[in-house]
C-alpha cells in the first residue's frame, strides 16, 4: 500500500498567510476606495538595492524606506544562519512557481535539468543580478520593477513596468516552471543569486572587506561596480563548480544512514529535486531549508535539522527574523537622500531643523528637488529627506539663518479659486483663519476639496505664518465664517476621481479667525484672477479712428472649471482678421468681454456669431491647430 505523504504544516501556514495578505490587498480597494496597496512595502530585494544605493550615493533607491532595508538585512542574516528562508516561506513567486512545477509533474510534463546545461543556465541569474544592481544604484530607481513578474501582476502593470521585460519574465516564470523544475528560482531569479552569494559567507565577507580596505584604508579610487562584479563573478564560479554551500548556512538537513530505509520519499518531496537519500548532510546550493523532506520521512529521527528534532525551527526563524526586521525599522531612520554641502567645520557646528508633513517628498526624485531648492537659501548646509514619513532634516548655520526663515522658505503659498461668484453679488466677504497642522501644498489641495463641497466659498489664499494664515473669500449670504471653521476642521474629506471614490483624513485645527473688510466684486476679480488680454492681427497698425469696440457680459469667465477656456476663446476669435484685441475686464457686475475690431473688415454680428460657434478653433504653441467644444454663449 502506498504511503500517505505527510504535509509540512509549518511551511504551508506561512505560505497561506502571505497568499491571504496579498488577496486582502487586492480585494480591499473594491471595498475601501481610499486604500492604496503597496506591494513592495516589505520587499527585501528592493531593500538590498536601496541599501547599496545609499552606501554608494548617500541616497535610497526610489521610494524605498528603512522597512525594506531591514527586510533585506533579515534575509542576509537568515541565509548566514539558516538558509534561503524568504525563498521557501515568504516569496510569492517561489510559492506559485513551486505549485506550477507540481502541476507539470502531475501531468508528467516537468523535467529536471542536470549536468552541464544546469550549470550553464545558472549564469543567467547572476547576469540579471549584475544588471539590476548596476541600474538601480546608478539611477537610484529600482530597475527590478521594470521586469519583476510579481510586481507587474500585482501592480496591474504600472507605469514603472516595461511591458516587454515583464512579459518575458512571466513567460520564463510560468511556462518555464511548469515544464522545468523551479526554472525561475534556479536559473533566473536575481534574489536567488544574491542569496547564494551571501551563503558563501567567508568569500562574501572577504571580498567586501578587501574592497573596504583598498578604498577606505588605502584611499584607492575603485568604483562600486568593481565590487558588484567581483561578488557576481565569485558567486558564478562557486555555484557552477561546487553546487554546494560551505560552513554557512549553519543549520542544515542531516540524514542518519543507520535508520534510513532508502524509501526515497524525501527525494520525491524536495521541490528543488535534490537527491537527499544519498548524502549524510544536505549542502546543495538549491536547498532553502523548506523542511518538506524532513516532514515526509517516515522513519523517526532519520532526517533532522542539524541532527536535532526541531522541525519548527525554519518557520519560527522566518517569523523571528521578520519581527526583528520590523522592530529594527521602527527605531531606525535611514534617509532617502543625505546631501551635505557644508564643510567639515560648518557641519560640526550646524543646527538641525526637522519638518514633517512635506507630502511632496515621496521618492528619490522629489527628495532631490527639495534639496536643490534648499541650496538656494543662504546658511543651509545640508538636507536629509525621509519618504517613509514625508519629513526632512535640514542642517543650517545659525549665524546666517534660523528656523523661521527655513520654514518660510519651505512654505509654498497657494492661491485657489473654488467657485464663480453669484451673478447678483456685489461684495465678497473675507476672513483670515490661522490653521494649525496645515503646511504642505497638498494640505491646500485637501482644503480646496472641502471648500468646493460648501456653496458660498469662492476662493482662498495661504500665507506663511505660525500657524499658516489662510485668507478665505466667501458669499456671506450662503456661508458664515463659523461654518467655514467647522468645514476646515472636519476630519474626513471625500471626493471622486473619474467616478472612483477617494477619502483622506486631515488634522487641521483653526487657532483663530479674524474677519476682514469685504471687497467689492471688481476688486475681488482683479485680485484672484489672472488678466486675460492680448492684441493681435496688426493692432498697432490701426489708430482709434479706425476701430470700434464690443462689450459683452462674460460671467462664465469666473468659472474655475473653465480655467484655460478664455485663452482658447481668444485664439479662436483671432481667426477673424478684423478683430485686433481681446480682453476679459473685471467690473462691479462681473467679468465683461471687451473686443476691439476694424469695422471695414468685420462687424459686431459676425463677431458674436463666431463667439457662439459650437467649436473653438485653437492655435497651439507648437504651431498645430486643435478644436475644442465651446462652453460659452453670448
C-alpha positions in Angstrom: 0.0 0.0 0.0 1.3 3.4 -0.9 2.4 5.6 2.0 0.5 8.8 2.6 2.8 11.8 2.3 2.7 14.0 5.3 2.3 17.7 4.9 4.6 20.4 6.2 2.1 22.5 8.0 4.7 24.9 9.4 5.6 26.0 5.9 2.1 25.8 4.5 0.8 28.0 7.2 3.3 30.8 6.5 2.7 30.5 2.7 -1.1 30.7 3.1 -0.7 33.7 5.4 1.3 35.5 2.7 -1.3 34.5 0.0 -4.1 35.7 2.2 -2.4 39.0 2.8 -1.9 39.5 -0.9 -5.5 38.6 -1.6 -6.6 41.1 1.1 -4.5 43.8 -0.6 -6.1 43.0 -3.9 -9.7 42.9 -2.7 -9.7 45.8 -0.2 -9.6 48.6 -2.8 -13.0 47.3 -4.1 -14.4 47.9 -0.6 -12.3 50.8 0.6 -11.6 53.1 -2.4 -9.3 55.3 -0.4 -6.9 52.3 0.2 -3.8 52.1 -2.0 -2.0 48.8 -1.8 1.8 48.9 -1.5 3.0 45.6 -2.9 6.7 46.4 -2.4 6.4 47.7 1.2 8.3 44.7 2.6 10.4 43.7 -0.4 13.9 42.5 0.8 15.3 42.6 -2.7 14.3 46.2 -3.1 15.8 46.9 0.3 19.1 45.4 -0.7 19.2 47.6 -3.8 18.2 50.6 -1.7 20.9 49.9 0.8 23.5 49.6 -1.9 22.4 52.8 -3.4 22.6 54.5 0.0 26.2 53.2 0.6 27.3 54.3 -2.9 25.4 57.5 -3.4 24.0 58.6 0.0 20.5 58.1 -1.4 17.9 55.4 -1.3 16.5 53.9 -4.4 13.1 55.1 -5.5 10.6 55.2 -2.6 12.4 52.6 -0.5 12.4 53.1 3.2 14.1 51.6 6.3 11.5 48.8 6.4 12.6 47.3 3.1 16.3 47.6 4.1 15.5 45.9 7.4 13.9 43.0 5.5 16.9 42.8 3.2 19.2 42.6 6.3 16.9 40.0 7.8 17.2 38.0 4.6 21.0 38.2 4.8 21.1 37.1 8.4 18.7 34.2 7.6 20.9 33.0 4.8 24.0 33.0 7.1 22.3 31.2 9.9 19.7 29.0 8.3 19.2 29.2 4.5 17.2 31.0 1.9 14.1 31.2 4.2 12.5 34.0 2.3 12.5 32.0 -0.9 11.0 29.0 0.9 8.4 30.5 3.3 7.5 34.0 2.0 8.3 34.7 -1.6 5.0 34.6 -3.6 6.8 33.9 -6.9 8.5 30.9 -5.2 5.2 29.6 -3.8 3.4 30.0 -7.2 6.2 28.5 -9.4 6.6 25.5 -7.0 2.9 24.8 -7.4 3.3 25.1 -11.2 6.2 22.6 -11.1 4.0 20.2 -9.1 1.2 20.5 -11.8 3.7 19.8 -14.5 5.0 16.8 -12.6 1.4 15.6 -12.1 0.9 15.6 -15.9 4.4 14.1 -16.4 5.5 17.2 -18.3 8.0 18.6 -15.8 11.7 17.8 -16.2 14.8 18.3 -14.1 17.8 19.8 -15.9 21.1 18.4 -14.9 24.7 18.2 -15.9 26.5 21.0 -17.9 23.2 22.5 -19.1 22.1 23.0 -15.5 25.4 24.7 -14.6 25.4 27.0 -17.6 21.8 28.1 -17.1 22.8 29.2 -13.6 24.8 32.0 -15.2 21.6 33.8 -16.2 20.6 34.9 -12.7 24.0 36.3 -11.9 23.9 38.3 -15.2 20.4 39.6 -14.2 21.6 40.4 -10.7 24.6 42.5 -12.0 22.3 44.4 -14.5 19.7 45.0 -11.8 22.0 46.4 -9.2 24.0 48.4 -11.8 21.0 50.3 -13.0 19.4 50.6 -9.6 22.5 52.1 -7.9 23.3 54.2 -10.9 19.9 55.8 -11.1 18.6 55.4 -7.6 15.5 53.9 -9.2 14.6 50.2 -8.7 15.4 48.5 -12.0 13.8 45.3 -10.8 10.4 46.9 -11.1 10.7 47.0 -14.8 10.6 43.2 -15.1 9.7 41.6 -11.8 6.7 39.3 -12.6 5.3 39.7 -9.1 5.3 43.5 -9.2 4.0 43.6 -12.8 1.0 41.4 -11.9 0.1 42.9 -8.6 0.6 46.5 -9.6 -1.6 46.0 -12.7 1.4 46.6 -15.0 2.0 50.1 -13.5 4.0 52.8 -15.3 7.2 51.5 -13.7 6.9 48.2 -15.6 8.5 47.8 -19.0 5.9 45.6 -20.8 8.4 43.7 -22.9 10.6 42.9 -19.9 7.7 41.9 -17.8 6.1 39.6 -20.4 9.4 37.9 -21.0 9.8 37.4 -17.2 6.3 36.0 -16.9 6.9 33.6 -19.8 10.1 32.4 -18.1 8.4 32.1 -14.7 5.1 30.5 -15.7 5.6 28.1 -18.6 9.2 27.7 -17.6 8.4 26.5 -14.1 5.6 24.2 -15.4 7.9 22.4 -17.7 11.2 22.7 -15.8 11.5 22.1 -12.0 11.8 25.5 -10.3 13.1 27.1 -13.5 12.7 30.7 -12.2 14.2 30.1 -8.8 17.2 28.1 -10.1 18.1 30.0 -13.2 16.5 33.4 -13.5 15.7 35.0 -10.1 18.4 37.6 -9.2 17.4 37.4 -5.5 18.3 33.7 -5.6 21.7 34.7 -7.0 22.2 37.3 -4.2 21.2 34.8 -1.5 23.7 32.3 -2.9 26.4 34.9 -2.8 25.6 35.5 0.9 25.7 31.8 1.6 29.3 31.7 0.6 29.8 33.7 3.7 33.6 33.9 4.0 34.0 34.7 0.4 31.3 37.4 0.5 32.7 39.0 3.7 36.3 38.7 2.4 35.5 40.5 -0.9 33.6 43.3 0.9 36.4 43.6 3.5 39.1 43.8 0.8 37.2 46.5 -1.1 36.8 48.5 2.2 40.5 48.2 3.0 41.5 49.3 -0.5 39.1 52.2 -0.7 38.8 53.4 2.9 42.2 52.2 4.2 44.5 52.9 1.3 42.4 55.6 -0.3 42.3 53.9 -3.7 39.6 55.1 -6.1 37.8 51.9 -7.0 34.2 52.2 -8.2 31.4 50.2 -6.6 30.8 48.4 -9.9 34.1 46.5 -9.4 32.8 45.3 -6.0 29.5 44.2 -7.7 31.3 42.5 -10.5 33.7 40.6 -8.1 30.7 39.4 -6.0 28.8 38.2 -9.0 31.8 36.5 -10.5 32.6 34.8 -7.3 29.0 33.6 -7.0 29.1 32.2 -10.5 32.3 30.4 -10.1 31.5 28.9 -6.7 27.9 27.9 -7.6 28.7 26.4 -11.0 31.8 24.5 -9.9 30.7 23.3 -6.5 26.9 23.4 -6.4 27.1 23.3 -2.6 27.4 25.5 0.5 30.4 25.7 2.8 30.2 26.4 6.5 27.2 28.7 6.0 24.3 28.4 6.5 24.8 27.0 9.9 21.7 24.9 10.0 21.5 22.0 7.5 19.3 18.9 6.9 21.1 15.8 8.1 20.4 12.1 7.4 21.0 9.2 9.7 22.2 6.4 7.4 21.7 3.8 10.1 17.9 4.3 10.3 17.3 5.3 6.6 15.4 2.7 4.6 16.2 4.4 1.3 12.5 4.7 0.5 13.4 8.0 -1.3 10.2 9.8 -0.2 12.5 12.7 0.7 13.8 12.9 -2.9 10.2 13.0 -4.2 9.2 15.6 -1.7 12.1 18.0 -2.4 10.8 20.9 -4.6 14.3 21.5 -5.8 14.9 17.9 -6.9 17.9 17.3 -4.6 18.9 13.7 -4.1 18.7 13.7 -0.3 18.6 9.9 0.2 22.2 9.5 -0.9 24.0 12.1 1.2 24.7 12.4 5.0 24.2 16.2 5.0 22.4 18.4 2.6 24.8 21.1 1.4 23.3 21.6 -2.1 23.2 25.2 -3.2 19.5 24.9 -4.0 18.4 23.8 -0.6 16.3 26.5 1.1 15.5 24.6 4.3 11.8 24.2 3.4 11.7 21.0 5.6 9.4 19.1 3.2 12.0 16.2 3.1 12.1 16.1 6.9 8.3 16.1 7.2 7.9 13.4 4.5 10.4 10.9 6.1 8.5 8.0 7.7 11.5 6.9 9.9 11.8 8.8 13.3 14.9 10.8 13.8 16.3 9.9 10.4 16.1 13.3 8.6 16.5 16.2 11.0 17.8 19.8 11.2 21.5 19.6 12.3 20.8 16.2 13.9 18.1 17.6 16.1 14.3 17.1 16.1 13.4 20.8 15.6 11.0 20.7 12.6 9.5 24.0 13.7 12.8 25.9 13.6 12.9 27.2 10.0 9.3 28.6 10.2 9.9 30.0 13.7 13.2 31.6 12.4 11.4 33.2 9.5 8.8 34.8 11.8 11.5 35.9 14.2 13.7 37.5 11.5 10.7 39.4 10.1 9.8 40.6 13.5 13.3 41.6 14.3 13.5 43.4 10.9 10.3 45.3 11.6 11.5 46.2 15.1 14.8 47.5 13.7 12.9 49.6 11.1 10.7 51.1 13.8 13.7 52.5 15.7 16.0 53.3 12.8 15.5 56.0 10.2 17.6 55.9 7.0 17.2 59.0 4.9 16.1 58.6 1.2 18.8 61.2 0.4 21.6 62.7 2.6 23.0 65.8 0.8 25.5 67.9 2.8 27.4 70.7 1.0 28.8 72.5 4.1 32.5 71.8 5.0 33.5 69.7 8.0 33.8 72.6 10.4 30.4 74.0 9.3 28.7 70.6 9.7 30.2 70.1 13.2 28.7 73.4 14.4 25.4 73.1 12.4 22.0 73.3 13.9 19.3 70.9 12.8 15.7 71.6 12.0 13.2 68.8 11.2 9.9 69.4 9.4 7.3 66.7 8.9 4.2 66.7 6.7 6.1 67.6 3.5 3.9 65.3 1.3 5.8 66.3 -1.8 8.8 64.4 -0.5 7.7 61.0 -1.7 10.5 59.4 -3.7 14.2 59.9 -4.6 13.4 62.4 -7.4 11.2 64.7 -5.3 13.7 64.5 -2.4 16.5 65.7 -4.7 14.2 68.5 -6.0 13.6 69.6 -2.4 17.3 69.5 -1.6 18.2 71.6 -4.7 15.6 74.1 -3.7 17.0 74.4 -0.2 20.5 75.0 -1.6 19.2 78.4 -2.7 18.7 79.6 0.9 21.9 81.1 2.4 23.0 79.4 5.5 21.5 75.9 4.7 24.3 73.3 4.8 22.6 70.1 4.0 19.3 68.2 3.7 18.2 64.7 4.6 14.8 63.6 3.4 12.7 60.6 4.7 9.9 59.4 2.4 8.7 57.0 5.0 7.0 59.8 6.9 7.3 62.7 4.4 9.8 64.6 6.6 13.0 66.4 6.1 16.0 67.2 8.3 17.8 70.5 7.5 21.3 71.4 8.6 22.0 75.1 8.9 24.4 77.7 10.2 22.5 79.5 13.0 24.7 82.6 12.5 23.3 83.0 8.9 19.7 81.8 9.1 17.1 80.4 11.6 14.2 78.0 11.8 11.6 80.7 10.9 13.4 81.6 7.8 13.8 78.0 6.8 10.1 77.3 7.4 9.2 80.3 5.3 11.5 79.2 2.5 10.0 75.7 2.5 6.5 77.0 2.6 4.7 77.3 -0.8 1.8 79.8 -0.8 -1.3 78.7 -2.7 -4.0 80.8 -4.3 -7.0 78.8 -5.3 -10.3 79.8 -6.9 -13.1 77.4 -5.9 -16.3 78.7 -7.4 -17.6 81.6 -9.5 -19.5 84.3 -7.6 -23.3 84.5 -8.0 -24.4 87.0 -10.7 -26.3 89.1 -8.1 -23.4 89.5 -5.7 -21.8 93.0 -5.3 -19.4 92.4 -2.4 -17.2 89.4 -1.4 -16.7 88.7 2.4 -13.3 87.9 3.7 -11.9 86.2 6.8 -8.4 85.2 7.8 -8.1 81.8 9.5 -4.9 80.7 11.4 -4.8 77.0 10.7 -2.6 74.5 12.7 -1.3 71.3 11.1 -1.5 72.9 7.7 1.7 73.4 5.8 2.2 71.5 2.6 0.6 72.4 -0.8 -1.2 69.0 -0.7 -2.9 70.3 2.5 -4.2 73.2 0.4 -5.4 70.7 -2.1 -7.5 68.9 0.5 -8.8 72.2 1.8 -9.9 73.1 -1.7 -11.8 69.8 -1.9 -13.6 70.6 1.4 -14.3 74.2 0.2 -15.7 73.0 -3.2 -18.3 71.0 -1.3 -19.7 74.0 0.5 -21.7 76.5 -1.5 -20.6 80.1 -1.0 -16.8 79.6 -0.6 -15.3 81.3 -3.6 -11.5 81.2 -3.1 -8.7 81.1 -0.6 -5.0 82.1 -0.3 -2.4 80.7 2.0 0.3 82.8 3.5 3.3 81.8 5.7 2.8 82.1 9.4 2.9 80.0 12.6 0.3 78.7 12.2 -0.3 79.2 8.5 -2.7 82.0 7.6 -5.5 81.3 5.2 -7.5 84.1 3.7 -10.9 82.8 2.6 -13.2 84.7 0.2 -16.9 83.8 0.5 -20.5 84.8 -0.1 -21.8 85.8 3.3 -25.4 85.1 2.2 -24.6 81.4 1.7 -22.0 80.6 4.4 -20.5 82.2 7.5 -17.0 82.3 9.0 -18.1 80.0 11.8 -19.3 77.4 9.2 -16.1 77.7 7.3 -14.1 77.0 10.5 -16.2 73.8 11.0 -15.5 72.8 7.4 -11.8 73.3 7.8 -11.7 71.2 11.0 -13.7 68.2 9.6 -11.5 65.1 9.9 -12.7 63.3 6.8 -12.7 64.6 3.3 -14.2 62.6 0.5 -14.3 63.1 -3.2 -14.3 61.3 -6.6 -11.8 61.0 -9.4 -13.3 59.7 -12.6 -16.1 58.0 -10.6 -13.8 56.4 -8.1 -14.5 57.4 -4.5 -11.4 58.8 -2.6 -11.0 59.6 1.1 -8.4 61.3 3.2 -8.0 62.3 6.9 -6.9 65.8 7.9 -6.0 67.2 11.3 -6.5 70.9 10.6 -7.2 73.0 13.6 -8.4 76.6 13.4 -6.5 78.6 16.0 -8.1 81.9 15.3 -10.5 83.7 13.0 -10.2 87.4 12.0 -12.9 89.0 9.9 -11.7 91.3 7.1 -13.3 94.2 5.3 -15.3 92.9 2.3 -14.1 93.6 -1.2 -16.3 94.9 -4.0 -16.7 92.5 -6.8 -14.3 94.2 -9.2 -11.5 94.3 -6.6 -12.0 90.6 -5.9 -11.9 89.6 -9.5 -8.8 91.7 -10.1 -7.1 90.1 -7.1 -8.0 86.4 -7.7 -8.0 86.0 -11.5 -5.1 86.4 -13.9 -5.7 89.1 -16.5 -6.6 87.7 -20.0 -5.7 90.4 -22.6 -3.8 90.3 -25.9 -3.5 92.3 -29.1 -3.0 90.6 -32.5 -3.8 90.9 -36.2 -1.7 94.1 -36.5 -3.5 96.1 -33.7 -0.6 98.6 -33.7 -1.3 99.5 -37.3 -4.7 100.9 -36.6 -5.4 104.2 -34.8 -8.5 104.7 -32.7 -10.4 106.4 -35.5 -10.5 103.2 -37.5 -11.5 100.9 -34.6 -14.7 100.1 -32.8 -15.4 98.1 -29.6 -17.8 95.4 -28.4 -18.6 94.9 -24.7 -20.4 91.7 -23.7 -21.3 90.3 -20.3 -18.9 87.3 -19.6 -19.8 85.8 -16.2 -18.6 82.4 -17.3 -15.0 83.7 -17.3 -15.2 83.4 -13.5 -15.9 79.6 -13.6 -12.7 77.9 -12.4 -13.6 74.7 -14.1 -13.1 76.6 -17.4 -9.8 78.0 -16.3 -8.0 78.0 -19.7 -11.0 78.4 -21.9 -10.9 82.3 -22.1 -7.5 81.9 -23.7 -8.9 79.3 -26.2 -11.7 81.7 -27.0 -9.1 84.5 -27.6 -7.2 82.2 -30.0 -10.5 81.3 -31.7 -11.6 84.9 -32.3 -8.2 85.8 -33.6 -9.1 83.8 -36.7 -11.3 86.8 -37.6 -8.6 89.1 -39.2 -10.8 92.1 -38.3 -10.6 91.5 -34.5 -7.4 93.1 -33.1 -7.8 93.0 -29.3 -9.3 90.6 -26.7 -9.7 91.5 -23.1 -11.5 90.0 -20.1 -12.4 93.0 -18.0 -13.3 92.9 -14.3 -16.3 95.1 -13.3 -18.6 95.7 -10.4 -21.2 93.4 -12.1 -18.8 90.7 -13.0 -16.5 89.9 -16.0 -17.1 91.7 -19.3 -15.6 90.6 -22.6 -14.1 93.5 -24.5 -13.2 93.2 -28.1 -11.6 95.8 -30.5 -12.3 95.3 -34.2 -11.9 97.1 -37.5 -15.4 97.9 -38.9 -14.3 97.8 -42.5 -13.1 94.2 -42.1 -15.7 92.7 -39.8 -18.8 93.6 -37.8 -20.5 93.1 -34.4 -22.9 90.4 -35.7 -20.2 88.5 -37.4 -18.1 88.6 -34.1 -20.9 87.4 -32.0 -21.7 84.6 -34.4 -18.1 83.5 -34.3 -18.1 83.7 -30.5 -21.1 81.3 -30.4 -19.8 78.7 -32.8 -20.1 75.2 -31.3 -16.4 74.5 -31.6 -13.4 76.7 -30.9 -10.5 76.6 -33.4 -7.4 77.0 -31.3 -3.8 77.5 -32.3 -1.4 75.7 -30.0 2.2 76.8 -29.1 3.7 74.0 -31.3 2.1 75.5 -34.3 -0.7 72.9 -34.6 -4.4 73.6 -34.6 -7.0 71.8 -32.4 -10.7 72.2 -31.9 -12.5 72.3 -28.5 -16.1 72.3 -27.6 -17.3 75.9 -27.0 -18.7 76.2 -23.4 -19.8 79.9 -23.9 -22.9 81.6 -25.0 -23.1 85.3 -25.8 
